Amino acid sequence: MNALVAFEAAARHESFTRAAEELCVTQGAVSHQVKALEAELGIRLFVRKPQRLSLTVAGSDYYGVAREALDRVAAGTDRLLKRQNTGVLTVSTSPNFASKWLVHRLGRFTDSFPQIDLRLSATKRHIDFTKDDVDVAIRHGDGPEQGLSYTRLYSEQLFPVCSPKLMQGRKSLRDIRNLAHHKLLHLDNRQDWSKWLAIADIEGLDLSRGPVFDQASMVIDAALSGQGVGLARTGLAVHDILNGHLVRPFELSLNVNYAYWIVCPNPTANLPKIEIFRNWLLSEAKEDTRRLALNSGD
């Protein structure tokens, strides 16, 4: 390939010296590459005369072939680089995170980066990057897997949330003792409430009461409609808290081991369109953290 590039430049300039200047190598290096190409082909490509270089008939024919080939390589490279910055970006995440966090802000991403055609796939399954046509995943888990690039999006906490209307009236949740008068909303089992009540030093609540859901988003939706008090994770509750649809009646929270991670294969981690999406996600999460701190201060 180096010999072909050297030949094309020398033929276009009709000079080894000017070809060397263009390619940022020595004149001798260009001459050596061309001689090696002639030896491999078994054909003289140039007529070398003092102060003059001209193509042979065979060299002139071959120059057209080389020029066309290099133009096609350059065009293909340009298209490839453009696809790295633009085109389809397929993102996989859980239905919970998609509905409670991502979809509310996708408009901001598409307005800022119209060159990227974002495709969202919501699934509870951890996709296999070697088999599935997915560029990036947002996963809820406990950390990196070999061969994949992981960037932490959210460190998680678990805390009570409820509708603002439960903060009013005689049994208002402004008094933690009134928790006994409200239904507890459970996810999968009743263990999380048991842990939270233990660190809150509250005893005597009947943990067998209240519905049990198999999706975290359903717990939040039930709390939104005033059905009771649920325990919610930071990433899933932040949109409704910041928009006043949910409140945190008590500041006490549980730290949890799992976090939300931005995941992609190591070889594609630095593709421009993936970097753009990753940086946008991180900026959104950072802004959430800032606004939550202000909300807590209020």
C-alpha positions in Angstrom: 0.0 0.0 0.0 2.8 2.4 0.8 4.4 1.7 -2.6 1.1 2.4 -4.3 0.7 5.7 -2.5 4.3 6.7 -3.3 3.8 5.8 -7.0 0.5 7.7 -7.3 2.0 10.9 -5.7 5.1 10.7 -7.9 3.1 10.1 -11.1 0.7 13.0 -10.2 3.6 15.4 -9.6 6.0 13.9 -12.1 8.6 14.3 -9.4 10.0 12.1 -6.6 11.0 15.2 -4.7 7.5 16.8 -4.7 5.9 13.5 -3.9 8.3 13.2 -0.9 7.3 16.6 0.3 3.6 15.8 0.1 4.1 12.5 1.9 6.5 13.9 4.5 9.2 11.4 3.7 12.6 11.6 2.0 13.0 11.6 -1.8 15.0 8.4 -1.4 12.1 6.7 0.4 9.7 7.5 -2.5 12.2 6.3 -5.1 12.8 3.1 -3.1 9.1 2.4 -2.8 8.5 2.9 -6.6 11.5 0.6 -7.5 10.1 -2.1 -5.2 6.7 -1.8 -6.9 8.3 -2.0 -10.4 10.2 -5.0 -9.3 7.1 -6.8 -8.0 5.1 -6.0 -11.1 8.1 -6.7 -13.5 7.3 -3.5 -15.4 9.0 -0.1 -15.6 6.5 2.6 -14.6 8.7 5.7 -15.1 11.3 6.9 -17.5 14.0 8.6 -15.4 16.0 11.4 -17.0 18.0 14.2 -15.4 15.7 16.8 -13.9 12.7 15.0 -15.4 10.4 12.1 -14.5 7.8 10.8 -17.0 5.4 7.8 -17.0 5.8 4.9 -19.4 2.8 3.8 -21.3 2.3 1.0 -18.8 2.9 3.5 -16.0 0.3 5.9 -17.4 -2.3 3.1 -17.5 -1.4 1.9 -14.0 -1.7 5.4 -12.7 -5.3 5.5 -13.7 -5.9 2.3 -11.8 -4.1 3.5 -8.8 -5.8 6.8 -8.7 -9.3 5.2 -8.9 -8.4 2.7 -6.2 -7.0 5.3 -3.8 -10.0 7.6 -4.4 -12.4 4.7 -3.6 -10.4 4.0 -0.4 -10.6 7.7 0.6 -14.3 7.8 -0.1 -14.9 4.7 1.9 -12.9 5.9 4.8 -14.8 9.2 4.8 -18.1 7.4 4.8 -16.9 5.2 7.7 -15.8 8.2 9.8 -19.1 9.9 9.1 -21.0 6.9 10.3 -19.0 7.0 13.6 -20.3 10.5 14.2 -23.8 10.1 12.7 -26.3 7.4 11.7 -28.2 4.9 13.9 -27.3 4.5 17.5 -29.2 1.6 19.1 -29.5 1.7 22.9 -30.8 -1.1 25.1 -32.1 -0.6 28.6 -34.7 -1.9 31.1 -38.3 -1.0 30.7 -38.1 0.6 34.1 -35.2 3.0 33.3 -36.6 3.7 29.8 -40.0 4.8 31.0 -39.0 6.5 34.2 -35.8 8.3 33.2 -34.8 8.1 29.6 -37.9 8.8 27.5 -38.6 12.1 29.4 -35.4 13.7 28.1 -34.8 12.1 24.7 -36.1 15.3 23.1 -33.2 17.2 24.4 -30.8 14.7 23.0 -32.4 14.7 19.5 -32.5 18.5 19.4 -28.9 18.8 20.4 -27.6 15.9 18.1 -29.9 15.7 15.1 -27.2 13.8 13.1 -27.7 10.7 15.4 -30.7 8.5 14.7 -31.4 7.1 18.2 -33.2 3.8 18.5 -34.3 2.6 21.9 -34.9 -1.0 22.9 -36.5 -1.8 26.3 -35.9 -5.3 27.6 -35.3 -6.9 31.0 -32.7 -9.2 29.3 -29.0 -8.3 29.4 -28.2 -8.2 25.7 -25.2 -9.9 24.2 -23.2 -7.4 22.2 -21.7 -10.2 20.0 -25.2 -11.3 18.9 -27.5 -8.4 19.2 -27.5 -5.3 17.0 -27.0 -2.9 19.9 -24.4 -0.1 20.4 -24.9 0.9 24.0 -26.7 -0.6 27.0 -27.7 1.1 30.3 -27.6 -1.7 32.9 -28.5 -1.9 36.5 -26.0 -4.1 38.2 -23.0 -4.4 40.5 -20.1 -3.7 38.2 -18.0 -4.4 35.1 -17.8 -7.6 33.1 -14.6 -8.6 31.2 -14.4 -7.2 27.7 -16.9 -4.4 28.2 -16.5 -0.7 28.9 -18.4 0.4 32.0 -19.1 4.0 33.1 -21.1 4.6 36.3 -24.2 6.7 35.6 -25.9 6.6 38.9 -25.0 5.4 42.4 -28.2 4.2 43.9 -30.0 4.9 47.1 -33.4 3.6 48.2 -35.8 5.9 50.0 -39.5 6.4 50.6 -41.6 8.3 48.1 -45.3 9.3 48.1 -47.8 11.6 46.4 -47.7 15.2 47.7 -51.3 14.7 48.9 -50.1 12.3 51.6 -48.2 15.2 53.2 -51.5 16.9 54.1 -54.3 16.2 56.6 -54.5 14.7 60.0 -52.4 11.6 59.1 -49.8 13.6 57.2 -46.5 11.9 56.6 -44.8 15.1 57.9 -44.9 13.0 61.1 -43.0 9.7 60.6 -45.2 8.1 63.2 -48.1 8.4 60.7 -46.4 5.9 58.5 -48.5 3.3 60.3 -51.7 4.8 58.8 -50.6 4.3 55.2 -50.1 1.3 52.9 -46.6 0.2 52.2 -45.9 -0.6 48.5 -43.5 -3.5 48.0 -41.2 -4.6 45.2 -40.9 -8.4 44.7 -40.7 -9.1 48.5 -41.0 -7.1 51.7 -37.3 -7.2 52.6 -36.4 -3.6 51.5 -39.0 -2.1 53.8 -37.8 -4.3 56.6 -34.2 -2.9 56.2 -35.4 0.7 55.9 -37.6 0.5 59.0 -34.7 -1.0 60.9 -32.4 1.9 60.2 -35.2 4.3 60.9 -35.7 2.6 64.2 -39.4 2.1 63.7 -41.1 -1.0 65.1 -44.6 -2.4 65.1 -45.5 -1.9 61.4 -47.3 -4.8 59.7 -45.1 -5.6 56.7 -47.7 -8.0 55.4 -50.0 -5.2 54.3 -49.8 -3.4 51.0 -49.5 -4.7 47.4 -46.4 -6.4 46.0 -45.3 -5.5 42.5 -42.7 -7.1 40.2 -41.6 -3.9 38.5 -40.0 -0.9 40.2 -41.8 1.5 37.9 -45.1 0.0 39.1 -44.2 0.9 42.7 -43.6 4.5 41.7 -46.8 4.7 39.6 -48.8 3.4 42.6 -47.2 6.0 44.8 -47.9 8.7 42.2 -51.6 7.9 42.4 -51.7 8.1 46.2 -52.1 4.4 46.8 -49.4 4.3 49.5 -45.7 4.8 50.3 -43.1 3.1 48.2 -39.4 2.7 48.3 -37.8 4.0 45.1 -34.3 4.1 43.6 -32.7 7.4 42.8 -32.5 7.0 39.0 -36.1 5.9 38.6 -37.7 8.5 41.0 -35.7 11.6 40.1 -37.9 12.8 37.2 -41.1 12.7 39.3 -39.4 14.2 42.4 -37.9 17.1 40.4 -41.3 17.8 38.7 -43.2 17.7 42.0 -45.2 14.6 41.3 -43.5 12.7 44.1 -42.0 13.8 47.4 -39.6 12.2 49.8 -41.5 12.4 53.2 -38.3 11.3 55.0 -34.7 12.0 54.1 -33.4 8.7 55.5 -32.2 6.4 52.7 -30.6 3.0 52.2 -27.4 2.7 50.2 -27.5 -0.2 47.8 -24.7 -2.1 46.0 -26.2 -1.9 42.5 -25.8 1.1 40.2 -26.7 2.2 36.7 -23.9 1.7 34.2 -23.3 2.8 30.6 -22.0 -0.3 28.9 -20.5 -1.0 25.4 -17.9 -3.2 23.9 -14.3 -2.0 24.5 -13.4 -1.8 20.8 -16.2 0.7 20.2 -16.1 2.7 23.4 -14.4 5.7 21.8 -16.5 5.9 18.7 -17.6 9.5 18.4 -21.4 8.9 18.4 -21.0 6.6 21.5 -18.9 9.2 23.3 -21.5 11.9 22.4 -24.3 9.8 23.9 -22.2 8.7 27.0 -21.3 12.4 27.8 -24.9 13.5 27.3 -26.1 10.8 29.8 -23.5 11.8 32.3 -24.4 15.5 32.0 -28.0 14.7 32.6 -27.3 12.6 35.7 -25.0 15.4 37.0 -27.7 18.0 36.6 -30.2 15.6 38.3 -27.8 15.4 41.3 -27.4 19.1 41.5 -31.2 19.7 41.4 -31.9 17.0 43.9 -29.5 18.7 46.3 -31.3 22.0 45.9 -34.6 20.2 46.3 -33.4 18.6 49.5 -32.3 22.0 50.8 -35.8 23.3 50.2 
